[in-house]
């Protein structure tokens, strides 16, 4: 739901934030955090994957990007969102 939160903490788990401004985290092993809602965000620990979706205010999908948390380019325990087709750190 609106500003909901989900967490994947086990092995090969998945967490999805499908509501507006939701947050998903992948902190287990071989996990995925999916941020699919409007202005949603995702974070994870090294080795996990983030799926970031950008939507307009009508809910239409504008872009989707998938990245692996490597600890260098994509930092662990940092929330990311997709804005104007770019992966951005968010609060």
N, C-alpha and C positions, 0 to 999 in steps of 0.2 A: 504494500500500500504506500501511500504518500509518506515520504521520508522514512521508509522501512529499512531494515538492516538484515543482512544475511552473512553467514560465515561458514566456510568450508574448512574444517579443522582436522579431518581424518585423512586417510589415504585415498587418492583419486576421487575426492569429493568435488562438488560444484555448489557455488553460492550464486544466487541471482537476485538482482535488485531491478524489478520491473516497473515499479511505481515512480512517480515524479520525485526527483531529488533523493532517490534511494542510494544505499551504500552496500557494496559487497566486498568481502575479504576472503582471500585464499591463503591460509596459514598452515595447512597440512602439507602432505607430500603429493606431488603430481596433481594439484588442484587447479580449478578454474574459478575466477570471479567474473561474473557477467553483470555489466552495468548497462541495462537495456532501456531504462526509463528516461524521461525528459530530465536533463541536467543531473543524471546519476553519475556515480563515481565508483572506482574499484581500487583495491590495494592488495598486496600480497607479499609473501616472503620469497627469497631467492629460489628459483627453480619452478615457481608457479606461473600461471598464465592469466592475463587480463584481457577481457573482451569489452571494448568500449564502443558505445553507440551514441551517435549525435542525432538528435531529433529537433525539429522546429517546434514552435509553440502549438501547432496543430497536431503534433504527434507523429508526423511523417518522418521516416528515417532518411537522414541526409548522408550519413557515412558510418562505416564500421571499421575498427582497427583491432588487431590482435597482437599483443606483445608479451614477451617473456620477461619476468622480473629477473634481471641479471645482476642487480646490485650496483651497476655502474651507470648505464643510460637510464634504466628504469630502476629506481631505488626501492628497497623493501620497506614495508610499513609506511608507505607514502600514498596518499590517494591521488588518482589520476582521473581526468575526464577528457572528453573529446570536444574541442571547440574550433570551429572553422576548419575542420579536417586535420587539426593538429592535436597531439597528445600534450596535455597541460597538467601541471600540479594544481590541485585544488585544496581548499581547507576542510 
